[in-house]
Amino acid sequence: MFDLEPATTEMSRLVRGVDTGGLDGPTPCDDWAVRDLLAHVHQFVDVFTTNARKGPLDPPDGLVENWRTVIPAALDDLARAWSQPSAWAGRTSAGGIEMDAADNAIVAVEELTIHAWDLARATGQAFAPSDDVLAHVEQFFVRFSSDTGDDGPFGPRGPLPADADRLDRVVATAGRDPRWTVRGRG
């Protein structure tokens, strides 16, 4: 059992920092604007909260009008749901893949962290996850990457700059280019 609150708190901060005028801006996620990324965040937060409570899935569709308050409230609820020992028991699924609940929490932290990086880059905000959060994401890669080591769980690894730090390595393993910026490479 571990605490998802550091990852949910950071994502909430980033969501609140999005300029409404930038909702149609690009993100590191191919073919997604900021609004699409925010909708995805809301959807997966709902799914992982429901998984923690072992309830039926009914994720939201599209970006809700009051996203700036609804998504952070949902993120708080996600952290609360996974703070319960019952969340860590049994089996559940992510992306249609059955897994132990503890593995599902690892997937949740990975989604929160990688998409927080996406959102931060797309909106010009700072993002510096804790070493503990990065360790959980690295654990995700160990559990869900190909056996060959050539690809991450999402396909080919992104390019790795010579001066890459730990976050850059995590982002590259997720198939992102750590140098991505709204205006092109850094």
CORMO-V75104 format. One record per pair of residues at least 24 apart in sequence whose ideal C-beta (glycine too) atoms are under 6 Angstrom apart, sorted by the first residue. I is the first residue (numbers start at 1). J is the second residue. Records with the same first field share a line. If there is no record, write none. Layout:
I: J / J
This chain:
1: 88
4: 79 / 82
5: 79
6: 130 / 133
7: 109 / 112 / 113 / 133
8: 75 / 78 / 79
10: 116
11: 75 / 112 / 116
12: 72 / 75
14: 116 / 119 / 120 / 125
15: 71 / 72
17: 125
18: 123
25: 122
27: 118 / 122
28: 118 / 121 / 176 / 180
29: 118
34: 122
35: 63
37: 118 / 119
38: 63 / 67
39: 63
41: 115
42: 71
44: 111
45: 74 / 75 / 78
48: 78 / 108
49: 77 / 78 / 81
51: 92 / 104
52: 81 / 82 / 87
53: 81
106: 136 / 139 / 140
109: 136
110: 137 / 140
113: 137
114: 174
117: 171
121: 180
134: 166 / 170
137: 170
141: 173
